Amino acid sequence: MKPFYIDYPQEKIEEHQHAYRCQYCKIPTTVIFGLLENHAEHCEYRMQQSKWVQLEAKLKPQHSHFDEPHADEVD
Ligand SMILES: [Zn+2]
């Protein structure tokens, strides 16, 4: 999973000189801020990426206890 999602197609916002937005959902990059959940829910890019995230999760079963100790788990 990527920490930041910045490889979405961007287009220039005409009214602003140095502003760009997602080509799919038209949300400015300054609002998206590299986060997938900041795209519109119907955004094509977001849906594509979500699919990959879900697929990755399926292909790679969680073995988190090998990677990091959860010594401080509290409930
Ligand atoms: Zn988008």
N, CA, C, O and the ligand as a Tripos MOL2 file, in Angstrom:
@<TRIPOS>MOLECULE
protein
  301   299    76     0     0
PROTEIN
NO_CHARGES

@<TRIPOS>ATOM
      1 N           0.8290   -1.1980    0.0000 N.3       1 MET1
      2 CA          0.0000    0.0000    0.0000 C.3       1 MET1
      3 C           0.8620    1.2460    0.0000 C.2       1 MET1
      4 O           1.8410    1.3470    0.7390 O.2       1 MET1
      5 N           0.4820    2.1830   -0.8340 N.am      2 LYS2
      6 CA          1.2590    3.4060   -0.9410 C.3       2 LYS2
      7 C           0.8600    4.3930    0.1530 C.2       2 LYS2
      8 O          -0.3180    4.5050    0.4930 O.2       2 LYS2
      9 N           1.8310    5.1010    0.6970 N.am      3 PRO3
     10 CA          1.4820    6.1170    1.6970 C.3       3 PRO3
     11 C           0.7980    7.3220    1.0550 C.2       3 PRO3
     12 O          -0.0780    7.9460    1.6540 O.2       3 PRO3
     13 N           1.2150    7.6430   -0.1870 N.am      4 PHE4
     14 CA          0.6260    8.7900   -0.8640 C.3       4 PHE4
     15 C           0.2440    8.4300   -2.2860 C.2       4 PHE4
     16 O           0.9690    7.7150   -2.9780 O.2       4 PHE4
     17 N          -0.8760    8.9230   -2.7030 N.am      5 TYR5
     18 CA         -1.3800    8.6400   -4.0420 C.3       5 TYR5
     19 C          -1.2760    9.9100   -4.8760 C.2       5 TYR5
     20 O          -2.1460   10.7800   -4.8360 O.2       5 TYR5
     21 N          -0.1860    9.9870   -5.6290 N.am      6 ILE6
     22 CA          0.0270   11.2120   -6.4020 C.3       6 ILE6
     23 C           0.1450   10.9300   -7.8880 C.2       6 ILE6
     24 O           0.4590   11.8300   -8.6660 O.2       6 ILE6
     25 N          -0.1050    9.6790   -8.2960 N.am      7 ASP7
     26 CA          0.0700    9.3390   -9.7030 C.3       7 ASP7
     27 C          -1.2550    9.3710  -10.4730 C.2       7 ASP7
     28 O          -1.3850    8.7370  -11.5210 O.2       7 ASP7
     29 N          -2.2220   10.1050   -9.9530 N.am      8 TYR8
     30 CA         -3.4870   10.2240  -10.6750 C.3       8 TYR8
     31 C          -3.3440   11.2710  -11.7770 C.2       8 TYR8
     32 O          -2.5360   12.1920  -11.6600 O.2       8 TYR8
     33 N          -4.1220   11.1330  -12.8380 N.am      9 PRO9
     34 CA         -4.0500   12.1080  -13.9280 C.3       9 PRO9
     35 C          -4.5410   13.4720  -13.4590 C.2       9 PRO9
     36 O          -5.6090   13.5940  -12.8590 O.2       9 PRO9
     37 N          -3.7400   14.4930  -13.7470 N.am     10 GLN10
     38 CA         -4.0890   15.8350  -13.2900 C.3      10 GLN10
     39 C          -4.2830   16.7660  -14.4740 C.2      10 GLN10
     40 O          -3.6970   16.5790  -15.5410 O.2      10 GLN10
     41 N          -5.0970   17.7460  -14.2680 N.am     11 GLU11
     42 CA         -5.2970   18.7650  -15.2920 C.3      11 GLU11
     43 C          -5.2570   20.1290  -14.6270 C.2      11 GLU11
     44 O          -5.5370   20.2700  -13.4370 O.2      11 GLU11
     45 N          -4.9030   21.1210  -15.4160 N.am     12 LYS12
     46 CA         -4.7670   22.4690  -14.8930 C.3      12 LYS12
     47 C          -6.1480   23.0740  -14.6240 C.2      12 LYS12
     48 O          -7.0870   22.8770  -15.3950 O.2      12 LYS12
     49 N          -6.2480   23.8020  -13.5330 N.am     13 ILE13
     50 CA         -7.4760   24.5430  -13.2720 C.3      13 ILE13
     51 C          -7.3500   25.9020  -13.9640 C.2      13 ILE13
     52 O          -6.4550   26.6850  -13.6470 O.2      13 ILE13
     53 N          -8.2300   26.1680  -14.8870 N.am     14 GLU14
     54 CA         -8.0930   27.3510  -15.7340 C.3      14 GLU14
     55 C          -8.0460   28.6520  -14.9380 C.2      14 GLU14
     56 O          -7.2360   29.5330  -15.2270 O.2      14 GLU14
     57 N          -8.9130   28.7690  -13.9420 N.am     15 GLU15
     58 CA         -9.0220   30.0300  -13.1950 C.3      15 GLU15
     59 C          -7.7960   30.2900  -12.3180 C.2      15 GLU15
     60 O          -7.5440   31.4270  -11.9200 O.2      15 GLU15
     61 N          -7.0340   29.2320  -12.0170 N.am     16 HIS16
     62 CA         -5.8890   29.3980  -11.1270 C.3      16 HIS16
     63 C          -4.5980   29.1170  -11.8860 C.2      16 HIS16
     64 O          -4.5250   28.1950  -12.6980 O.2      16 HIS16
     65 N          -3.5930   29.9210  -11.6080 N.am     17 GLN17
     66 CA         -2.3810   29.8170  -12.4050 C.3      17 GLN17
     67 C          -1.5430   28.5900  -12.1030 C.2      17 GLN17
     68 O          -1.0030   27.9640  -13.0150 O.2      17 GLN17
     69 N          -1.4320   28.2480  -10.8460 N.am     18 HIS18
     70 CA         -0.5600   27.1370  -10.4950 C.3      18 HIS18
     71 C          -1.3320   26.0370   -9.7760 C.2      18 HIS18
     72 O          -0.7960   25.3510   -8.9060 O.2      18 HIS18
     73 N          -2.5890   25.8830  -10.1490 N.am     19 ALA19
     74 CA         -3.4100   24.8930   -9.4690 C.3      19 ALA19
     75 C          -3.7790   23.7630  -10.4140 C.2      19 ALA19
     76 O          -4.0460   23.9710  -11.5970 O.2      19 ALA19
     77 N          -3.7870   22.5780   -9.8630 N.am     20 TYR20
     78 CA         -4.1380   21.3970  -10.6500 C.3      20 TYR20
     79 C          -5.2050   20.6060   -9.9080 C.2      20 TYR20
     80 O          -5.3700   20.7180   -8.6940 O.2      20 TYR20
     81 N          -5.9170   19.8090  -10.6820 N.am     21 ARG21
     82 CA         -6.9550   18.9980  -10.0580 C.3      21 ARG21
     83 C          -6.9640   17.6170  -10.6870 C.2      21 ARG21
     84 O          -6.3950   17.4040  -11.7580 O.2      21 ARG21
     85 N          -7.6130   16.6890  -10.0160 N.am     22 CYS22
     86 CA         -7.7480   15.3330  -10.5420 C.3      22 CYS22
     87 C          -8.6000   15.3920  -11.8070 C.2      22 CYS22
     88 O          -9.6630   16.0110  -11.8410 O.2      22 CYS22
     89 N          -8.1000   14.7320  -12.8350 N.am     23 GLN23
     90 CA         -8.8020   14.7630  -14.1100 C.3      23 GLN23
     91 C         -10.1670   14.0690  -14.0150 C.2      23 GLN23
     92 O         -11.0820   14.3970  -14.7700 O.2      23 GLN23
     93 N         -10.3030   13.1340  -13.1110 N.am     24 TYR24
     94 CA        -11.5410   12.3710  -13.0040 C.3      24 TYR24
     95 C         -12.5800   13.0770  -12.1500 C.2      24 TYR24
     96 O         -13.7050   13.3020  -12.5960 O.2      24 TYR24
     97 N         -12.2070   13.4300  -10.9180 N.am     25 CYS25
     98 CA        -13.2320   13.9500  -10.0100 C.3      25 CYS25
     99 C         -13.1640   15.4670   -9.8760 C.2      25 CYS25
    100 O         -13.9980   16.0610   -9.1930 O.2      25 CYS25
    101 N         -12.1810   16.1040  -10.5170 N.am     26 LYS26
    102 CA        -12.0620   17.5610  -10.5610 C.3      26 LYS26
    103 C         -11.7950   18.1880   -9.1970 C.2      26 LYS26
    104 O         -12.0290   19.3810   -9.0030 O.2      26 LYS26
    105 N         -11.3190   17.4050   -8.2750 N.am     27 ILE27
    106 CA        -10.9930   17.9460   -6.9540 C.3      27 ILE27
    107 C          -9.5510   18.4320   -6.9770 C.2      27 ILE27
    108 O          -8.6600   17.7030   -7.4130 O.2      27 ILE27
    109 N          -9.3090   19.6580   -6.5120 N.am     28 PRO28
    110 CA         -7.9530   20.2270   -6.5560 C.3      28 PRO28
    111 C          -6.9410   19.3760   -5.7930 C.2      28 PRO28
    112 O          -7.2570   18.7590   -4.7760 O.2      28 PRO28
    113 N          -5.7040   19.3620   -6.3210 N.am     29 THR29
    114 CA         -4.6510   18.5630   -5.6890 C.3      29 THR29
    115 C          -4.3660   19.0420   -4.2670 C.2      29 THR29
    116 O          -3.9270   18.2700   -3.4140 O.2      29 THR29
    117 N          -4.6240   20.3260   -4.0290 N.am     30 THR30
    118 CA         -4.3810   20.8730   -2.6940 C.3      30 THR30
    119 C          -5.3910   20.3380   -1.6900 C.2      30 THR30
    120 O          -5.1460   20.3420   -0.4840 O.2      30 THR30
    121 N          -6.5310   19.8760   -2.2020 N.am     31 VAL31
    122 CA         -7.5500   19.2800   -1.3280 C.3      31 VAL31
    123 C          -7.2890   17.7920   -1.1700 C.2      31 VAL31
    124 O          -7.4200   17.2350   -0.0810 O.2      31 VAL31
    125 N          -6.9170   17.1580   -2.2800 N.am     32 ILE32
    126 CA         -6.6460   15.7150   -2.2590 C.3      32 ILE32
    127 C          -5.4480   15.4050   -1.3740 C.2      32 ILE32
    128 O          -5.4670   14.4620   -0.5820 O.2      32 ILE32
    129 N          -4.4020   16.2190   -1.5240 N.am     33 PHE33
    130 CA         -3.2390   16.1360   -0.6390 C.3      33 PHE33
    131 C          -2.6300   14.7440   -0.5940 C.2      33 PHE33
    132 O          -2.1230   14.3140    0.4420 O.2      33 PHE33
    133 N          -2.6810   14.0360   -1.7300 N.am     34 GLY34
    134 CA         -2.0450   12.7260   -1.8050 C.3      34 GLY34
    135 C          -2.8010   11.6080   -1.1250 C.2      34 GLY34
    136 O          -2.2910   10.4950   -0.9930 O.2      34 GLY34
    137 N          -4.0200   11.9000   -0.6890 N.am     35 LEU35
    138 CA         -4.7800   10.8770    0.0210 C.3      35 LEU35
    139 C          -5.9330   10.3650   -0.8340 C.2      35 LEU35
    140 O          -6.7100   11.1370   -1.3950 O.2      35 LEU35
    141 N          -6.0160    9.0540   -0.9160 N.am     36 LEU36
    142 CA         -7.0080    8.4140   -1.7800 C.3      36 LEU36
    143 C          -8.4310    8.7720   -1.3530 C.2      36 LEU36
    144 O          -9.3050    8.9700   -2.1980 O.2      36 LEU36
    145 N          -8.6570    8.8530   -0.0580 N.am     37 GLU37
    146 CA        -10.0170    9.0920    0.4260 C.3      37 GLU37
    147 C         -10.4810   10.5240    0.1890 C.2      37 GLU37
    148 O         -11.6530   10.8430    0.3930 O.2      37 GLU37
    149 N          -9.5660   11.3840   -0.2390 N.am     38 ASN38
    150 CA         -9.9540   12.7520   -0.5200 C.3      38 ASN38
    151 C         -10.4740   12.9210   -1.9510 C.2      38 ASN38
    152 O         -11.0130   13.9740   -2.2920 O.2      38 ASN38
    153 N         -10.3170   11.9070   -2.7750 N.am     39 HIS39
    154 CA        -10.9510   11.9400   -4.0880 C.3      39 HIS39
    155 C         -12.4450   11.7300   -3.8910 C.2      39 HIS39
    156 O         -12.8850   11.2130   -2.8640 O.2      39 HIS39
    157 N         -13.2140   12.1390   -4.8900 N.am     40 ALA40
    158 CA        -14.6470   11.8670   -4.8260 C.3      40 ALA40
    159 C         -14.8860   10.3660   -4.7760 C.2      40 ALA40
    160 O         -14.0820    9.5800   -5.2770 O.2      40 ALA40
    161 N         -15.9840    9.9840   -4.1750 N.am     41 GLU41
    162 CA        -16.2440    8.5630   -3.9940 C.3      41 GLU41
    163 C         -16.3860    7.8300   -5.3260 C.2      41 GLU41
    164 O         -16.0640    6.6470   -5.4350 O.2      41 GLU41
    165 N         -16.8650    8.5390   -6.3190 N.am     42 HIS42
    166 CA        -17.0770    7.9190   -7.6300 C.3      42 HIS42
    167 C         -15.8670    8.0890   -8.5410 C.2      42 HIS42
    168 O         -15.8960    7.6590   -9.6940 O.2      42 HIS42
    169 N         -14.8110    8.7100   -8.0370 N.am     43 CYS43
    170 CA        -13.6320    9.0000   -8.8560 C.3      43 CYS43
    171 C         -13.0510    7.7100   -9.4290 C.2      43 CYS43
    172 O         -12.8610    6.7250   -8.7170 O.2      43 CYS43
    173 N         -12.7750    7.7390  -10.7290 N.am     44 GLU44
    174 CA        -12.2910    6.5440  -11.4090 C.3      44 GLU44
    175 C         -10.9430    6.0960  -10.8350 C.2      44 GLU44
    176 O         -10.6920    4.9070  -10.6370 O.2      44 GLU44
    177 N         -10.0900    7.0830  -10.5760 N.am     45 TYR45
    178 CA         -8.7750    6.7690  -10.0230 C.3      45 TYR45
    179 C          -8.9100    6.1180   -8.6510 C.2      45 TYR45
    180 O          -8.2530    5.1220   -8.3480 O.2      45 TYR45
    181 N          -9.7740    6.7030   -7.8340 N.am     46 ARG46
    182 CA         -9.9730    6.1710   -6.4860 C.3      46 ARG46
    183 C         -10.4850    4.7320   -6.5330 C.2      46 ARG46
    184 O         -10.0380    3.8700   -5.7770 O.2      46 ARG46
    185 N         -11.4370    4.4970   -7.4420 N.am     47 MET47
    186 CA        -12.0030    3.1530   -7.5430 C.3      47 MET47
    187 C         -10.9590    2.1610   -8.0360 C.2      47 MET47
    188 O         -10.9010    1.0240   -7.5680 O.2      47 MET47
    189 N         -10.1330    2.6000   -8.9860 N.am     48 GLN48
    190 CA         -9.0540    1.7480   -9.4850 C.3      48 GLN48
    191 C          -8.1020    1.3850   -8.3610 C.2      48 GLN48
    192 O          -7.7880    0.2130   -8.1550 O.2      48 GLN48
    193 N          -7.6470    2.3890   -7.6400 N.am     49 GLN49
    194 CA         -6.6690    2.1740   -6.5770 C.3      49 GLN49
    195 C          -7.2610    1.3270   -5.4570 C.2      49 GLN49
    196 O          -6.5790    0.4690   -4.8970 O.2      49 GLN49
    197 N          -8.5170    1.5630   -5.1330 N.am     50 SER50
    198 CA         -9.1620    0.7810   -4.0810 C.3      50 SER50
    199 C          -9.1970   -0.6850   -4.4560 C.2      50 SER50
    200 O          -9.0240   -1.5670   -3.6150 O.2      50 SER50
    201 N          -9.4290   -0.9320   -5.7570 N.am     51 LYS51
    202 CA         -9.4640   -2.3030   -6.2310 C.3      51 LYS51
    203 C          -8.1190   -2.9820   -5.9710 C.2      51 LYS51
    204 O          -8.0570   -4.1230   -5.5120 O.2      51 LYS51
    205 N          -7.0350   -2.2470   -6.2810 N.am     52 TRP52
    206 CA         -5.6960   -2.8050   -6.0800 C.3      52 TRP52
    207 C          -5.4250   -3.0390   -4.6120 C.2      52 TRP52
    208 O          -4.8400   -4.0560   -4.2390 O.2      52 TRP52
    209 N          -5.8370   -2.1210   -3.7900 N.am     53 VAL53
    210 CA         -5.6030   -2.2630   -2.3570 C.3      53 VAL53
    211 C          -6.3130   -3.4960   -1.8320 C.2      53 VAL53
    212 O          -5.7620   -4.2550   -1.0340 O.2      53 VAL53
    213 N          -7.5570   -3.6890   -2.2940 N.am     54 GLN54
    214 CA         -8.3200   -4.8610   -1.8650 C.3      54 GLN54
    215 C          -7.6710   -6.1500   -2.3650 C.2      54 GLN54
    216 O          -7.5840   -7.1430   -1.6430 O.2      54 GLN54
    217 N          -7.2160   -6.1070   -3.6210 N.am     55 LEU55
    218 CA         -6.5790   -7.2680   -4.2280 C.3      55 LEU55
    219 C          -5.3010   -7.6170   -3.4750 C.2      55 LEU55
    220 O          -5.0410   -8.7810   -3.1700 O.2      55 LEU55
    221 N          -4.5190   -6.6010   -3.1850 N.am     56 GLU56
    222 CA         -3.2640   -6.8010   -2.4620 C.3      56 GLU56
    223 C          -3.5260   -7.4340   -1.1040 C.2      56 GLU56
    224 O          -2.8020   -8.3300   -0.6690 O.2      56 GLU56
    225 N          -4.5560   -6.9620   -0.4530 N.am     57 ALA57
    226 CA         -4.8930   -7.4820    0.8610 C.3      57 ALA57
    227 C          -5.2850   -8.9450    0.7730 C.2      57 ALA57
    228 O          -5.0030   -9.7310    1.6770 O.2      57 ALA57
    229 N          -5.9420   -9.3030   -0.3300 N.am     58 LYS58
    230 CA         -6.3580  -10.6870   -0.5210 C.3      58 LYS58
    231 C          -5.1600  -11.5850   -0.8140 C.2      58 LYS58
    232 O          -5.0480  -12.6920   -0.2870 O.2      58 LYS58
    233 N          -4.2640  -11.0790   -1.6710 N.am     59 LEU59
    234 CA         -3.1150  -11.8750   -2.0840 C.3      59 LEU59
    235 C          -2.1160  -12.0450   -0.9600 C.2      59 LEU59
    236 O          -1.4500  -13.0740   -0.8460 O.2      59 LEU59
    237 N          -2.0230  -11.0120   -0.1280 N.am     60 LYS60
    238 CA         -1.0410  -11.0320    0.9460 C.3      60 LYS60
    239 C          -1.7430  -11.1340    2.2860 C.2      60 LYS60
    240 O          -2.1150  -10.1160    2.8700 O.2      60 LYS60
    241 N          -1.9260  -12.3290    2.7740 N.am     61 PRO61
    242 CA         -2.5610  -12.4510    4.0890 C.3      61 PRO61
    243 C          -1.7110  -11.7950    5.1750 C.2      61 PRO61
    244 O          -0.4810  -11.8260    5.1330 O.2      61 PRO61
    245 N          -2.3780  -11.2200    6.1130 N.am     62 GLN62
    246 CA         -1.6770  -10.4570    7.1370 C.3      62 GLN62
    247 C          -0.8230  -11.3550    8.0360 C.2      62 GLN62
    248 O          -1.3180  -12.2940    8.6600 O.2      62 GLN62
    249 N           0.4550  -11.0420    8.0820 N.am     63 HIS63
    250 CA          1.3380  -11.7240    9.0300 C.3      63 HIS63
    251 C           2.0030  -10.6650    9.8900 C.2      63 HIS63
    252 O           3.2160  -10.6780   10.0980 O.2      63 HIS63
    253 N           1.2040   -9.7740   10.3700 N.am     64 SER64
    254 CA          1.7510   -8.5930   11.0330 C.3      64 SER64
    255 C           2.5690   -8.9610   12.2610 C.2      64 SER64
    256 O           3.4620   -8.2140   12.6600 O.2      64 SER64
    257 N           2.2650  -10.1300   12.8740 N.am     65 HIS65
    258 CA          2.9950  -10.4810   14.0870 C.3      65 HIS65
    259 C           4.4450  -10.8380   13.7830 C.2      65 HIS65
    260 O           5.2840  -10.8530   14.6840 O.2      65 HIS65
    261 N           4.7480  -11.1300   12.5010 N.am     66 PHE66
    262 CA          6.1370  -11.3570   12.1240 C.3      66 PHE66
    263 C           6.8850  -10.0400   11.9490 C.2      66 PHE66
    264 O           8.0780   -9.9300   12.2340 O.2      66 PHE66
    265 N           6.1480   -9.0590   11.4770 N.am     67 ASP67
    266 CA          6.7760   -7.7840   11.1250 C.3      67 ASP67
    267 C           7.0190   -6.8960   12.3370 C.2      67 ASP67
    268 O           8.1040   -6.3410   12.5130 O.2      67 ASP67
    269 N           5.9930   -6.7740   13.1650 N.am     68 GLU68
    270 CA          6.1570   -5.8880   14.2950 C.3      68 GLU68
    271 C           5.4940   -6.4900   15.5350 C.2      68 GLU68
    272 O           4.3780   -7.0050   15.4660 O.2      68 GLU68
    273 N           6.1660   -6.4200   16.6210 N.am     69 PRO69
    274 CA          5.5800   -6.9370   17.8540 C.3      69 PRO69
    275 C           4.4620   -6.0270   18.3580 C.2      69 PRO69
    276 O           4.5830   -4.8020   18.3400 O.2      69 PRO69
    277 N           3.3740   -6.6500   18.8080 N.am     70 HIS70
    278 CA          2.2750   -5.8520   19.3360 C.3      70 HIS70
    279 C           2.2580   -5.9930   20.8570 C.2      70 HIS70
    280 O           1.3020   -6.4820   21.4590 O.2      70 HIS70
    281 N           3.3250   -5.5550   21.4210 N.am     71 ALA71
    282 CA          3.4720   -5.7150   22.8630 C.3      71 ALA71
    283 C           2.5450   -4.7710   23.6140 C.2      71 ALA71
    284 O           2.1280   -5.0450   24.7400 O.2      71 ALA71
    285 N           2.2310   -3.6510   22.9650 N.am     72 ASP72
    286 CA          1.4570   -2.6290   23.6720 C.3      72 ASP72
    287 C          -0.0250   -2.6710   23.2830 C.2      72 ASP72
    288 O          -0.7130   -1.6500   23.2900 O.2      72 ASP72
    289 N          -0.5020   -3.8850   22.9410 N.am     73 GLU73
    290 CA         -1.9070   -3.9990   22.5790 C.3      73 GLU73
    291 C          -2.7870   -3.9120   23.8210 C.2      73 GLU73
    292 O          -2.6270   -4.6770   24.7730 O.2      73 GLU73
    293 N          -3.6910   -2.9890   23.7910 N.am     74 VAL74
    294 CA         -4.6230   -2.8420   24.9060 C.3      74 VAL74
    295 C          -6.0500   -2.7950   24.3740 C.2      74 VAL74
    296 O          -6.2720   -2.4070   23.2270 O.2      74 VAL74
    297 N          -6.9980   -3.1810   25.1820 N.am     75 ASP75
    298 CA         -8.3830   -3.0720   24.7260 C.3      75 ASP75
    299 C          -9.2590   -2.3400   25.7180 C.2      75 ASP75
    300 O         -10.4540   -2.1680   25.4770 O.2      75 ASP75
    301 ZN        -10.0160   11.9100   -8.3230 Zn       76 ZN76
@<TRIPOS>BOND
     1     1     2 1
     2     2     3 1
     3     3     4 2
     4     3     5 am
     5     5     6 1
     6     6     7 1
     7     7     8 2
     8     7     9 am
     9     9    10 1
    10    10    11 1
    11    11    12 2
    12    11    13 am
    13    13    14 1
    14    14    15 1
    15    15    16 2
    16    15    17 am
    17    17    18 1
    18    18    19 1
    19    19    20 2
    20    19    21 am
    21    21    22 1
    22    22    23 1
    23    23    24 2
    24    23    25 am
    25    25    26 1
    26    26    27 1
    27    27    28 2
    28    27    29 am
    29    29    30 1
    30    30    31 1
    31    31    32 2
    32    31    33 am
    33    33    34 1
    34    34    35 1
    35    35    36 2
    36    35    37 am
    37    37    38 1
    38    38    39 1
    39    39    40 2
    40    39    41 am
    41    41    42 1
    42    42    43 1
    43    43    44 2
    44    43    45 am
    45    45    46 1
    46    46    47 1
    47    47    48 2
    48    47    49 am
    49    49    50 1
    50    50    51 1
    51    51    52 2
    52    51    53 am
    53    53    54 1
    54    54    55 1
    55    55    56 2
    56    55    57 am
    57    57    58 1
    58    58    59 1
    59    59    60 2
    60    59    61 am
    61    61    62 1
    62    62    63 1
    63    63    64 2
    64    63    65 am
    65    65    66 1
    66    66    67 1
    67    67    68 2
    68    67    69 am
    69    69    70 1
    70    70    71 1
    71    71    72 2
    72    71    73 am
    73    73    74 1
    74    74    75 1
    75    75    76 2
    76    75    77 am
    77    77    78 1
    78    78    79 1
    79    79    80 2
    80    79    81 am
    81    81    82 1
    82    82    83 1
    83    83    84 2
    84    83    85 am
    85    85    86 1
    86    86    87 1
    87    87    88 2
    88    87    89 am
    89    89    90 1
    90    90    91 1
    91    91    92 2
    92    91    93 am
    93    93    94 1
    94    94    95 1
    95    95    96 2
    96    95    97 am
    97    97    98 1
    98    98    99 1
    99    99   100 2
   100    99   101 am
   101   101   102 1
   102   102   103 1
   103   103   104 2
   104   103   105 am
   105   105   106 1
   106   106   107 1
   107   107   108 2
   108   107   109 am
   109   109   110 1
   110   110   111 1
   111   111   112 2
   112   111   113 am
   113   113   114 1
   114   114   115 1
   115   115   116 2
   116   115   117 am
   117   117   118 1
   118   118   119 1
   119   119   120 2
   120   119   121 am
   121   121   122 1
   122   122   123 1
   123   123   124 2
   124   123   125 am
   125   125   126 1
   126   126   127 1
   127   127   128 2
   128   127   129 am
   129   129   130 1
   130   130   131 1
   131   131   132 2
   132   131   133 am
   133   133   134 1
   134   134   135 1
   135   135   136 2
   136   135   137 am
   137   137   138 1
   138   138   139 1
   139   139   140 2
   140   139   141 am
   141   141   142 1
   142   142   143 1
   143   143   144 2
   144   143   145 am
   145   145   146 1
   146   146   147 1
   147   147   148 2
   148   147   149 am
   149   149   150 1
   150   150   151 1
   151   151   152 2
   152   151   153 am
   153   153   154 1
   154   154   155 1
   155   155   156 2
   156   155   157 am
   157   157   158 1
   158   158   159 1
   159   159   160 2
   160   159   161 am
   161   161   162 1
   162   162   163 1
   163   163   164 2
   164   163   165 am
   165   165   166 1
   166   166   167 1
   167   167   168 2
   168   167   169 am
   169   169   170 1
   170   170   171 1
   171   171   172 2
   172   171   173 am
   173   173   174 1
   174   174   175 1
   175   175   176 2
   176   175   177 am
   177   177   178 1
   178   178   179 1
   179   179   180 2
   180   179   181 am
   181   181   182 1
   182   182   183 1
   183   183   184 2
   184   183   185 am
   185   185   186 1
   186   186   187 1
   187   187   188 2
   188   187   189 am
   189   189   190 1
   190   190   191 1
   191   191   192 2
   192   191   193 am
   193   193   194 1
   194   194   195 1
   195   195   196 2
   196   195   197 am
   197   197   198 1
   198   198   199 1
   199   199   200 2
   200   199   201 am
   201   201   202 1
   202   202   203 1
   203   203   204 2
   204   203   205 am
   205   205   206 1
   206   206   207 1
   207   207   208 2
   208   207   209 am
   209   209   210 1
   210   210   211 1
   211   211   212 2
   212   211   213 am
   213   213   214 1
   214   214   215 1
   215   215   216 2
   216   215   217 am
   217   217   218 1
   218   218   219 1
   219   219   220 2
   220   219   221 am
   221   221   222 1
   222   222   223 1
   223   223   224 2
   224   223   225 am
   225   225   226 1
   226   226   227 1
   227   227   228 2
   228   227   229 am
   229   229   230 1
   230   230   231 1
   231   231   232 2
   232   231   233 am
   233   233   234 1
   234   234   235 1
   235   235   236 2
   236   235   237 am
   237   237   238 1
   238   238   239 1
   239   239   240 2
   240   239   241 am
   241   241   242 1
   242   242   243 1
   243   243   244 2
   244   243   245 am
   245   245   246 1
   246   246   247 1
   247   247   248 2
   248   247   249 am
   249   249   250 1
   250   250   251 1
   251   251   252 2
   252   251   253 am
   253   253   254 1
   254   254   255 1
   255   255   256 2
   256   255   257 am
   257   257   258 1
   258   258   259 1
   259   259   260 2
   260   259   261 am
   261   261   262 1
   262   262   263 1
   263   263   264 2
   264   263   265 am
   265   265   266 1
   266   266   267 1
   267   267   268 2
   268   267   269 am
   269   269   270 1
   270   270   271 1
   271   271   272 2
   272   271   273 am
   273   273   274 1
   274   274   275 1
   275   275   276 2
   276   275   277 am
   277   277   278 1
   278   278   279 1
   279   279   280 2
   280   279   281 am
   281   281   282 1
   282   282   283 1
   283   283   284 2
   284   283   285 am
   285   285   286 1
   286   286   287 1
   287   287   288 2
   288   287   289 am
   289   289   290 1
   290   290   291 1
   291   291   292 2
   292   291   293 am
   293   293   294 1
   294   294   295 1
   295   295   296 2
   296   295   297 am
   297   297   298 1
   298   298   299 1
   299   299   300 2
@<TRIPOS>SUBSTRUCTURE
     1 MET1         2 RESIDUE 1 A MET
     2 LYS2         6 RESIDUE 1 A LYS
     3 PRO3        10 RESIDUE 1 A PRO
     4 PHE4        14 RESIDUE 1 A PHE
     5 TYR5        18 RESIDUE 1 A TYR
     6 ILE6        22 RESIDUE 1 A ILE
     7 ASP7        26 RESIDUE 1 A ASP
     8 TYR8        30 RESIDUE 1 A TYR
     9 PRO9        34 RESIDUE 1 A PRO
    10 GLN10       38 RESIDUE 1 A GLN
    11 GLU11       42 RESIDUE 1 A GLU
    12 LYS12       46 RESIDUE 1 A LYS
    13 ILE13       50 RESIDUE 1 A ILE
    14 GLU14       54 RESIDUE 1 A GLU
    15 GLU15       58 RESIDUE 1 A GLU
    16 HIS16       62 RESIDUE 1 A HIS
    17 GLN17       66 RESIDUE 1 A GLN
    18 HIS18       70 RESIDUE 1 A HIS
    19 ALA19       74 RESIDUE 1 A ALA
    20 TYR20       78 RESIDUE 1 A TYR
    21 ARG21       82 RESIDUE 1 A ARG
    22 CYS22       86 RESIDUE 1 A CYS
    23 GLN23       90 RESIDUE 1 A GLN
    24 TYR24       94 RESIDUE 1 A TYR
    25 CYS25       98 RESIDUE 1 A CYS
    26 LYS26      102 RESIDUE 1 A LYS
    27 ILE27      106 RESIDUE 1 A ILE
    28 PRO28      110 RESIDUE 1 A PRO
    29 THR29      114 RESIDUE 1 A THR
    30 THR30      118 RESIDUE 1 A THR
    31 VAL31      122 RESIDUE 1 A VAL
    32 ILE32      126 RESIDUE 1 A ILE
    33 PHE33      130 RESIDUE 1 A PHE
    34 GLY34      134 RESIDUE 1 A GLY
    35 LEU35      138 RESIDUE 1 A LEU
    36 LEU36      142 RESIDUE 1 A LEU
    37 GLU37      146 RESIDUE 1 A GLU
    38 ASN38      150 RESIDUE 1 A ASN
    39 HIS39      154 RESIDUE 1 A HIS
    40 ALA40      158 RESIDUE 1 A ALA
    41 GLU41      162 RESIDUE 1 A GLU
    42 HIS42      166 RESIDUE 1 A HIS
    43 CYS43      170 RESIDUE 1 A CYS
    44 GLU44      174 RESIDUE 1 A GLU
    45 TYR45      178 RESIDUE 1 A TYR
    46 ARG46      182 RESIDUE 1 A ARG
    47 MET47      186 RESIDUE 1 A MET
    48 GLN48      190 RESIDUE 1 A GLN
    49 GLN49      194 RESIDUE 1 A GLN
    50 SER50      198 RESIDUE 1 A SER
    51 LYS51      202 RESIDUE 1 A LYS
    52 TRP52      206 RESIDUE 1 A TRP
    53 VAL53      210 RESIDUE 1 A VAL
    54 GLN54      214 RESIDUE 1 A GLN
    55 LEU55      218 RESIDUE 1 A LEU
    56 GLU56      222 RESIDUE 1 A GLU
    57 ALA57      226 RESIDUE 1 A ALA
    58 LYS58      230 RESIDUE 1 A LYS
    59 LEU59      234 RESIDUE 1 A LEU
    60 LYS60      238 RESIDUE 1 A LYS
    61 PRO61      242 RESIDUE 1 A PRO
    62 GLN62      246 RESIDUE 1 A GLN
    63 HIS63      250 RESIDUE 1 A HIS
    64 SER64      254 RESIDUE 1 A SER
    65 HIS65      258 RESIDUE 1 A HIS
    66 PHE66      262 RESIDUE 1 A PHE
    67 ASP67      266 RESIDUE 1 A ASP
    68 GLU68      270 RESIDUE 1 A GLU
    69 PRO69      274 RESIDUE 1 A PRO
    70 HIS70      278 RESIDUE 1 A HIS
    71 ALA71      282 RESIDUE 1 A ALA
    72 ASP72      286 RESIDUE 1 A ASP
    73 GLU73      290 RESIDUE 1 A GLU
    74 VAL74      294 RESIDUE 1 A VAL
    75 ASP75      298 RESIDUE 1 A ASP
    76 ZN76       301 GROUP 0 **** ****
